[in-house]
Amino acid sequence: MTSSPATGWRPWAGAALVMLAWWVTTYGFGSIPMPALQPGWFPHLGVVLTNGLSLAVSLAVALLLRRAGWWERRPIRDLAGWRAGRVESLGWLLPVLAIQLSYIWIGKTGVPGLAGTAGIMLSTAAGMLAVGISEETAARGLALGAVMRRHPWAGVFATALVFGLWHVGNGLFFGKTWDETWWQVLSATTFGVCFAGARLLIGSVWALAFLHGLGDWTQFLSPGAAPVWYQIAVMAFELVWGIVLTAVAIRRG
């Protein structure tokens, strides 16, 4: 018995291709030294352009997969999660919002607040928002969107794992130590479980993109890294909360 094109292994292979295309584009283009893309007036210009390019490539691959019949012929905005979603479910994200804001006050040095000039803060905000939109669209939008109807649990954990493994690129291309890199892979994986569950429940990536960018923004500008015990607590919460969100989404149908 053969499977139809939009069922069986093809949606999964397509999801993997989209996430691979995003990774290759982001780290391939982003690792090229281009000082012109770090002007003093907008230091994060390169970040914005890199993530815009990886977003465009991910969408192009998704359109090709849809045209080839590997994915359902749903509107691409539905696959990407580019819709308003269930606004009444946004309250489930309040604990996540609290965590993203908490990095302003929780730092290893004990110094609360954000460090940087107004220009740096605005540039970082633009860069991190671009990261949020690009990563959430590729991972929780397109990849998860292709498989979540038939395989919600597997989709949540598979895309979260690949999302975590994306961050191996920081060790390969951006000079992070492997201890730092594998810690980031772990934290990104639990983050991915939480945000994938939220995608299932809300049906949109826009709030997730904002929260993703906000968390990166507060962590980049925090005077010191959060202590290890707090990072472990956050990862445990994200894993549990992601499972809760997924279960609620499946029960609601």
C-alpha positions in Angstrom: 0.0 0.0 0.0 1.5 3.3 -1.0 0.9 6.7 0.7 -0.4 9.7 -1.1 2.1 12.5 -1.7 1.0 14.7 1.2 1.1 11.9 3.7 3.6 9.3 4.9 7.3 10.4 4.9 7.0 13.4 2.5 5.7 16.0 5.0 8.4 15.1 7.4 11.1 15.2 4.8 9.8 18.5 3.6 9.8 19.9 7.1 13.5 18.7 7.5 14.4 20.4 4.2 12.9 23.7 5.2 14.8 23.7 8.5 18.0 22.6 6.8 17.5 25.4 4.2 17.1 27.9 7.0 20.2 26.7 8.8 22.4 26.6 5.7 21.3 30.1 4.6 21.6 31.7 8.1 25.0 30.3 9.0 26.4 30.3 5.5 25.6 33.9 4.8 25.9 35.1 8.4 29.4 33.7 8.8 30.8 35.7 5.8 32.8 38.7 7.2 31.0 41.8 5.9 31.9 44.9 8.0 29.7 47.1 5.7 26.7 45.3 7.3 27.7 46.5 10.7 27.5 50.3 10.3 27.7 52.5 13.5 24.2 53.8 12.9 22.8 50.2 12.7 25.1 47.6 14.0 22.5 44.8 13.6 21.9 45.5 9.9 23.6 42.3 9.0 21.5 40.3 11.4 18.3 41.7 9.9 19.4 41.0 6.3 20.6 37.5 7.1 17.4 36.5 8.8 15.4 38.2 6.0 17.3 36.1 3.5 16.9 32.8 5.5 13.1 33.6 5.8 12.8 34.1 2.1 14.7 30.9 1.3 12.5 28.9 3.8 9.3 30.3 2.2 10.6 29.5 -1.3 11.4 25.9 -0.3 8.0 25.5 1.3 6.3 26.8 -1.9 8.2 24.3 -4.0 7.2 21.4 -1.6 3.6 22.5 -1.7 3.7 22.7 -5.5 5.3 19.2 -5.7 2.5 17.7 -3.6 4.7 16.9 -0.7 2.7 19.2 1.5 -1.0 19.9 1.6 -2.2 22.6 -0.7 -3.2 24.9 2.1 -2.5 28.7 1.8 1.1 29.3 2.6 0.1 31.9 5.3 -1.7 29.0 7.1 1.4 26.8 7.0 3.6 29.6 8.1 1.3 30.6 10.9 1.0 34.1 9.5 -2.6 34.6 10.8 -4.2 36.2 13.8 -4.8 32.8 15.4 -6.9 32.3 18.6 -6.5 35.6 20.4 -8.5 34.3 23.3 -5.7 31.8 24.0 -2.9 34.4 24.3 -3.3 34.3 28.1 -1.5 31.0 28.1 1.7 32.9 27.1 1.7 35.2 30.1 4.2 32.9 32.1 6.5 32.9 29.0 6.3 36.7 28.8 7.2 36.9 32.5 10.3 34.7 31.9 11.4 36.8 28.9 11.2 40.0 31.0 12.8 38.4 34.0 16.3 38.6 32.4 16.2 42.3 33.0 16.4 41.7 36.8 18.1 38.3 37.1 21.8 38.4 36.3 24.9 36.7 37.6 26.4 40.1 38.6 23.3 41.0 40.6 23.0 44.3 38.6 19.5 44.7 37.2 18.6 46.6 34.1 19.7 46.8 30.5 23.1 47.9 29.3 23.7 50.0 26.2 22.9 53.3 24.5 19.5 54.0 23.1 20.9 53.4 19.6 22.3 50.0 20.6 19.0 49.1 22.2 17.0 50.0 19.1 19.4 48.3 16.8 19.4 45.1 19.0 15.6 45.2 19.1 15.4 45.3 15.3 17.9 42.5 15.0 16.2 40.3 17.6 12.8 40.8 16.1 14.1 39.7 12.7 15.5 36.6 14.4 12.2 35.9 16.1 10.1 36.3 12.9 12.6 34.2 10.8 13.1 31.4 13.3 9.5 31.1 14.3 8.2 31.1 10.8 10.7 28.4 9.7 10.5 26.1 12.7 7.1 26.6 14.4 5.4 27.9 11.3 6.4 26.0 8.2 8.0 22.9 9.5 5.6 22.2 12.4 2.7 23.4 10.3 3.4 20.7 7.7 3.0 17.8 10.2 1.1 19.0 13.2 -2.4 18.1 12.0 -1.7 14.4 11.8 1.2 14.1 14.3 1.0 16.9 16.9 3.1 15.3 19.6 5.8 14.0 17.2 5.8 17.3 15.4 6.4 19.3 18.6 9.3 17.2 19.8 10.9 16.6 16.4 10.9 20.3 15.4 12.1 21.3 18.9 15.0 18.9 18.6 16.1 20.2 15.2 15.6 23.7 16.4 18.0 23.0 19.3 20.5 21.4 16.9 20.4 24.5 14.7 22.5 26.1 17.5 25.4 23.8 16.8 26.2 26.4 14.2 27.3 28.8 16.9 30.1 26.5 17.8 31.0 25.7 14.2 30.9 29.2 12.8 30.8 31.8 15.5 33.5 30.8 17.9 31.4 29.5 20.8 33.1 26.9 23.0 31.5 23.5 22.8 30.4 23.6 26.4 28.5 26.8 25.6 27.2 25.4 22.4 25.7 22.2 23.8 24.2 24.1 26.7 22.5 26.4 24.1 21.4 23.3 22.2 19.7 22.0 25.3 18.1 25.3 26.3 16.9 25.9 22.7 15.3 22.4 22.6 13.2 23.0 25.7 12.4 26.5 24.3 11.3 24.8 21.1 9.0 22.4 22.9 7.3 25.3 24.7 6.9 27.5 21.6 5.7 24.5 19.5 3.0 23.8 22.0 2.0 27.4 21.9 1.9 27.3 18.1 -0.6 24.4 18.3 -2.8 26.1 20.8 -2.8 29.7 19.3 -2.5 28.8 15.6 -0.2 31.7 14.9 3.5 32.6 15.1 3.2 36.3 15.5 3.1 36.4 19.3 5.8 33.8 19.4 8.0 35.9 17.2 7.6 38.9 19.5 8.3 36.9 22.6 11.3 35.2 21.0 12.7 38.5 20.0 12.0 40.0 23.4 13.8 37.2 25.2 16.8 37.5 23.0 16.8 41.3 23.4 16.7 41.2 27.2 19.4 38.5 27.4 21.7 40.3 25.0 21.4 43.6 26.9 21.4 42.2 30.5 24.5 43.2 32.4 25.2 39.6 33.2 24.1 36.1 32.3 21.4 34.5 34.4 22.8 32.1 37.0 22.9 28.4 36.1 20.2 27.4 38.6 17.8 29.9 37.0 18.5 28.7 33.5 17.8 25.1 34.6 14.5 26.2 36.2 13.5 27.9 33.0 14.3 24.9 30.9 12.3 22.6 33.2 9.4 25.0 33.1 9.5 25.3 29.3 9.5 21.5 28.8 6.5 21.1 31.2 4.6 24.1 29.9 5.1 23.0 26.3 3.7 19.6 27.1 0.7 21.2 28.8 0.1 23.6 25.9 0.3 20.7 23.4 -2.2 18.6 25.5 -4.6 21.5 25.8 -4.4 22.2 22.0 -5.1 18.5 21.1 -8.0 18.3 23.5 -9.6 21.4 22.0 -9.1 20.1 18.5 
